């Protein structure tokens, strides 16, 4: 439990995510359906993030890499002055990610657990997780770090400091998830609205859970997304998460849903809508 225009270097993580999204459309047999967003989607979430920095460890050609994306929960005035990290691992080995903090220019110290993203499973199935949110207001700088193999292969993003705010951050840290190839992309020129089902297991099990990863990049078109669940092999679908609404307006923004049950007797799919009809992925 898929994002990308504020970092200084090339956004390799975004490129890989975009490749994953495009490749996944065919694999997922995306379904287009006419009509407006369902009435049950009227409840929207204000939990959204803006990408501000990235760091990547490249291990070879193709998708052998681990990327950490520093996410600000303050894309607009009055939002929380907090930062979290999204770690995405396509590499053949485990990648560890965490958040560090420096107060008033002091030493960098860990403020989050060092969590491991296991080896990715190919271009459509990175292992990924999101950390909790950590204070990055005046006087406190925060950065996101990753390590692959040994301390010699450690990278951190540039430091982030945000404006003061009394708003409460979201409580949406996730365990390790795999980005299944059941994603859908609405792409119109430079605009992209990407919704993916992230799952707690690589293969379906009775205890499997699923979460939405919604990502909008570039442009200024609306991007909304949600998860739907089916108990009867896809004959009927019910919305099971709020509808998340992103405004990308030149930034790369994300939203993440709570996990929902996706056991052996269920299917879950990701749905997205921009200015046209809603589009849904294949169920997983």
C-alpha positions as CSV (number, residue, x, y, z in Angstrom):
1,X,0.0,0.0,0.0
2,X,0.4,3.9,-6.4
3,X,3.0,9.0,-5.6
4,X,6.5,12.7,-8.0
5,X,8.4,17.5,-9.5
6,X,10.1,18.9,-6.5
7,X,13.4,17.0,-6.3
8,X,16.5,18.3,-7.9
9,X,17.6,15.2,-9.8
10,X,15.7,12.9,-12.2
11,X,12.7,11.2,-10.7
12,X,13.7,7.6,-11.4
13,X,11.1,6.3,-9.0
14,X,8.4,8.1,-10.9
15,X,9.7,6.8,-14.2
16,X,9.6,3.2,-12.9
17,X,6.1,3.8,-11.4
18,X,4.9,5.2,-14.7
19,X,6.3,2.2,-16.6
20,X,4.7,-0.1,-14.1
21,X,1.4,1.7,-14.5
22,X,1.4,1.6,-18.3
23,X,2.5,-2.1,-18.4
24,X,-0.1,-3.0,-15.9
25,X,-3.0,-1.8,-18.0
26,X,-2.7,-4.7,-20.4
27,X,-2.0,-7.2,-17.7
28,X,-4.9,-6.0,-15.6
29,X,-7.4,-5.8,-18.4
30,X,-8.6,-2.4,-17.3
31,X,-12.3,-1.9,-17.4
32,X,-13.9,1.4,-18.5
33,X,-17.4,2.2,-17.3
34,X,-19.6,5.1,-18.0
35,X,-21.4,7.3,-15.5
36,X,-20.5,9.5,-12.6
37,X,-18.7,8.5,-9.5
38,X,-21.0,6.4,-7.3
39,X,-23.1,8.2,-4.7
40,X,-21.4,6.3,-1.9
41,X,-18.2,8.1,-3.0
42,X,-19.5,11.4,-1.7
43,X,-17.2,11.2,1.3
44,X,-13.8,12.4,0.2
45,X,-10.5,12.3,2.1
46,X,-8.4,15.3,2.9
47,X,-5.4,13.0,3.5
48,X,-3.1,13.8,0.6
49,X,0.6,14.2,0.1
50,X,3.0,16.1,-2.1
51,X,6.3,14.7,-3.2
52,X,9.1,17.0,-2.3
53,X,12.4,15.0,-2.5
54,X,13.7,11.6,-3.6
55,X,16.8,9.5,-3.3
56,X,17.5,6.3,-5.3
57,X,20.1,3.5,-5.1
58,X,20.7,2.1,-8.6
59,X,21.9,-1.4,-8.7
60,X,22.0,-2.1,-12.4
61,X,20.0,-1.6,-15.6
62,X,16.2,-1.9,-15.8
63,X,14.3,-2.0,-12.6
64,X,17.1,-3.0,-10.2
65,X,16.7,-0.1,-7.7
66,X,15.4,1.1,-4.4
67,X,13.8,4.6,-4.1
68,X,12.6,6.6,-1.2
69,X,10.2,9.5,-1.7
70,X,9.9,12.2,1.0
71,X,6.2,13.2,1.2
72,X,4.9,16.4,2.7
73,X,1.5,16.3,4.3
74,X,1.3,20.1,3.9
75,X,0.5,20.7,0.2
76,X,-1.7,23.6,1.2
77,X,-1.7,26.3,3.9
78,X,-3.0,25.0,7.3
79,X,-2.0,21.4,6.7
80,X,0.2,19.4,9.1
81,X,3.9,20.3,9.2
82,X,4.9,16.7,8.9
83,X,7.0,14.5,6.5
84,X,6.7,10.8,5.8
85,X,8.6,8.4,3.5
86,X,7.4,6.0,0.8
87,X,10.0,3.3,0.1
88,X,9.7,1.4,-3.2
89,X,12.0,-1.6,-3.8
90,X,12.4,-3.3,-7.3
91,X,15.8,-4.7,-6.4
92,X,16.7,-8.4,-6.0
93,X,17.6,-7.9,-2.3
94,X,16.1,-6.2,0.7
95,X,16.1,-2.4,1.1
96,X,15.8,-0.6,4.5
97,X,14.2,2.8,4.9
98,X,13.7,5.3,7.7
99,X,13.3,8.9,8.7
100,X,16.0,11.1,10.3
101,X,15.6,14.4,12.2
102,X,17.9,17.3,13.0
103,X,16.8,19.9,15.6
104,X,18.3,23.4,15.3
105,X,21.1,22.2,13.1
106,X,22.1,19.4,15.4
107,X,23.2,15.8,14.6
108,X,20.9,13.6,12.5
109,X,19.2,10.9,14.5
110,X,16.6,8.2,13.6
111,X,13.1,9.2,14.5
112,X,11.3,6.2,12.8
113,X,11.9,2.5,13.0
114,X,14.2,1.1,10.3
115,X,11.7,-0.9,8.2
116,X,12.7,-3.4,5.5
117,X,11.1,-3.6,2.1
118,X,11.9,-7.2,0.9
119,X,13.1,-7.9,-2.6
120,X,10.8,-6.8,-5.4
121,X,9.1,-9.3,-7.7
122,X,9.8,-7.7,-11.1
123,X,8.7,-4.5,-12.9
124,X,5.1,-4.8,-11.9
125,X,5.6,-5.9,-8.3
126,X,7.8,-3.7,-6.1
127,X,7.7,-4.1,-2.4
128,X,6.8,-0.9,-0.8
129,X,5.8,0.7,2.5
130,X,4.9,4.2,3.9
131,X,6.2,5.4,7.2
132,X,4.3,7.4,9.8
133,X,4.4,11.2,9.7
134,X,7.2,13.0,11.6
135,X,7.3,16.7,12.6
136,X,9.3,18.9,10.2
137,X,8.2,22.4,11.3
138,X,10.4,25.4,12.1
139,X,13.6,24.4,13.9
140,X,13.3,20.8,12.9
141,X,14.6,19.3,9.6
142,X,13.6,15.9,8.4
143,X,15.1,13.6,5.7
144,X,14.2,10.1,4.4
145,X,17.0,7.5,4.0
146,X,17.5,4.1,2.4
147,X,20.2,1.5,2.7
148,X,20.9,-1.5,0.5
149,X,23.2,-4.3,1.5
150,X,25.5,-2.3,3.7
151,X,26.1,1.1,5.2
152,X,28.3,1.9,2.2
153,X,25.2,1.9,0.1
154,X,23.1,4.5,2.0
155,X,21.4,7.5,0.5
156,X,19.2,10.2,2.0
157,X,17.0,12.9,0.5
158,X,17.7,16.6,1.0
159,X,16.5,18.0,4.3
160,X,12.9,19.2,4.5
161,X,11.6,22.0,6.8
162,X,7.9,23.1,6.6
163,X,5.9,26.0,7.8
164,X,4.4,26.0,11.3
165,X,1.0,24.3,11.7
166,X,-1.2,23.0,14.5
167,X,-3.0,20.6,12.3
168,X,-2.9,16.9,13.2
169,X,-1.1,14.5,10.7
170,X,-2.7,11.4,9.3
171,X,-2.2,8.1,11.0
172,X,-1.7,6.0,7.8
173,X,1.7,4.2,8.1
174,X,1.6,0.9,6.3
175,X,3.2,-2.5,6.7
176,X,5.0,-3.9,3.7
177,X,2.9,-4.1,0.5
178,X,3.5,-5.4,-3.0
179,X,2.3,-3.3,-6.0
180,X,0.3,-5.9,-7.8
181,X,-0.2,-5.6,-11.6
182,X,-3.8,-4.6,-11.2
183,X,-3.4,-0.9,-11.7
184,X,-5.1,1.6,-14.0
185,X,-3.7,4.8,-15.5
186,X,-5.7,7.7,-17.0
187,X,-3.2,9.5,-19.1
188,X,-4.0,12.7,-21.1
189,X,-0.9,14.4,-22.5
190,X,1.3,15.5,-19.6
191,X,-1.4,14.5,-17.0
192,X,-1.6,11.2,-15.3
193,X,-4.0,9.8,-12.7
194,X,-2.8,6.4,-11.4
195,X,-4.6,4.1,-9.0
196,X,-3.3,0.7,-7.9
197,X,-4.2,-2.1,-5.6
198,X,-1.4,-2.8,-3.1
199,X,-1.6,-6.1,-1.3
200,X,-0.2,-7.5,1.9
201,X,0.6,-10.9,0.3
202,X,2.1,-11.8,-3.1
203,X,-0.5,-14.5,-3.6
204,X,-4.1,-14.5,-2.4
205,X,-4.6,-15.9,1.1
206,X,-7.5,-15.9,3.6
207,X,-5.8,-13.1,5.5
208,X,-4.8,-10.9,2.5
209,X,-5.5,-7.2,2.7
210,X,-5.5,-4.5,0.1
211,X,-5.0,-0.7,0.1
212,X,-5.3,2.0,-2.5
213,X,-2.3,4.0,-3.8
214,X,-3.5,7.0,-5.8
215,X,-1.0,9.2,-7.6
216,X,-1.5,12.3,-9.7
217,X,1.3,13.9,-11.7
218,X,1.9,17.1,-13.7
219,X,-0.9,19.2,-15.2
220,X,-3.9,20.4,-13.3
221,X,-6.7,17.9,-14.1
222,X,-8.6,16.3,-11.2
223,X,-7.8,12.8,-10.1
224,X,-10.1,10.8,-7.9
225,X,-9.8,7.1,-6.8
226,X,-11.2,4.5,-4.6
227,X,-11.3,0.7,-4.0
228,X,-14.2,-1.6,-4.8
229,X,-14.8,-5.1,-3.6
230,X,-16.7,-8.1,-5.0
231,X,-17.8,-11.2,-3.1
232,X,-19.1,-13.0,-6.2
233,X,-16.2,-13.2,-8.7
234,X,-16.8,-9.7,-10.1
235,X,-20.5,-9.9,-10.8
236,X,-21.3,-7.1,-8.3
237,X,-19.0,-4.4,-6.9
238,X,-19.3,-2.3,-3.8
239,X,-17.1,0.7,-2.9
240,X,-15.1,-0.1,0.3
241,X,-12.9,3.0,0.8
242,X,-13.6,6.7,0.7
243,X,-13.0,8.5,-2.6
244,X,-9.7,10.3,-2.5
245,X,-9.4,13.5,-4.5
246,X,-6.1,14.9,-5.6
247,X,-5.3,18.2,-7.3
248,X,-1.9,17.8,-9.1
249,X,-1.6,21.5,-10.3
250,X,2.1,21.1,-11.3
251,X,3.0,18.9,-8.3
252,X,3.0,15.2,-7.8
253,X,0.5,14.2,-5.2
254,X,-0.5,10.9,-3.5
255,X,-3.2,9.5,-1.3
256,X,-3.3,6.2,0.6
257,X,-6.4,4.4,1.9
258,X,-6.8,2.2,5.0
259,X,-6.4,-1.5,4.3
260,X,-9.5,-3.6,3.6
261,X,-10.1,-7.4,3.5
262,X,-9.2,-9.1,0.3
263,X,-9.3,-12.8,1.2
264,X,-9.7,-15.9,-1.0
265,X,-13.4,-15.4,-1.4
266,X,-13.1,-11.8,-2.5
267,X,-11.8,-9.6,-5.3
268,X,-10.7,-6.0,-4.9
269,X,-10.1,-3.5,-7.7
270,X,-8.8,0.1,-8.0
271,X,-11.0,2.7,-9.7
272,X,-10.0,6.2,-10.9
273,X,-11.7,9.1,-12.6
274,X,-10.5,12.4,-14.0
275,X,-12.7,14.4,-16.5
276,X,-14.3,11.4,-18.2
277,X,-15.8,8.0,-17.3
278,X,-14.5,6.0,-14.4
279,X,-11.9,3.3,-15.2
280,X,-11.3,0.3,-13.0
281,X,-8.5,-2.3,-12.9
282,X,-9.0,-6.0,-13.0
283,X,-9.9,-7.5,-9.6
284,X,-7.3,-9.1,-7.4
